[in-house]
Amino acid sequence: MSLILSRRALVLGAAASLAGCDRLAKKEAVREALFSAENFHKWAQRGLMARDAMAREFRPDQISPFFRPNGTANPNTPEYKALWRNGFADWRLRVGGLVERPLALSLAQLHAFPHREQITRHDCVEGWSAIGKWRGVALKRILDAARLRDGARYIVFRCADDMGDGRGYYESIDLIDAFHPQTILAFALNDEPLRVANGAPLRLRVERQLGYKQAKYLMGIEALASLEGIGGGKGGYWEDRAGYDWYAGI
């Protein structure tokens, strides 16, 4: 029988490993940083598992018959509809921030990069899951092409969905997840180009985190030293508006 290490079990196991750290934990600043729910979860997962540990991959016969869209099913803005009508020929993924070589990549240019395929499970915070086959470009390849500067610590994703407030959906991850081999910019699902409902023309797949981290309708990527100036400063749309954890590892 395979062992499934749940989020709860991971945290409880990490707690047991801290038995010898009680003197350090008595210091208020250390305690607040270490034992906040989000920081402790992040520390626990990364402390007990290898940084390059892979999310489970599935067989083709395990692919879900229908991959339910998460979040918005269509940005439906004039700008997005114009891109869609033209088959995204005029769309560009802009890569900037703390990089030595800013990029503006077309879909054709992304297709020219080496691809990765992976069959993984999407776990939504709403309680549903679906298994799909994704094809895309490892985010690492794009960041290497842009050449990150030394001060970069986070990668922020900007999306075409304005979420009704004109600000646009945004998410972020740190460099550990950005350079993970299963973190890809996906342009195909189940051997077909992404449908609008699933994030066309390009979406993030960061397979070791929950669904709201999988930003859809990508328009831009920024490498930054801090998340303080992004939205409300918590690193993501739902983190700022609904108090979701920034680190949503599973």
Buried (B, 14 or more C-beta within 10 A) or exposed (E): EEEEEEBEEBBEEBEEEBEEEEEEEEEEEEEEEBEEEBBBBBBBBBEBEEEEEEBEBBEEEEBBEEBBBBBBBBBEBEEBEEBBEEEBEEBBBBBBBBBEEEBEBBBEBBBEBEBBEBBBBBBBBEEEEBBBBBBBBBBBBBBEBBBBEEEBBBBBBBBBBBBEEEEBBBBBBBBEBBBBEBBBBBBBBBEEBBBBBBBBBBBBBBBBBBBBBBBBBBBBBBBBBEBEEBBEEBBBBBBBEEEBBBBBBB
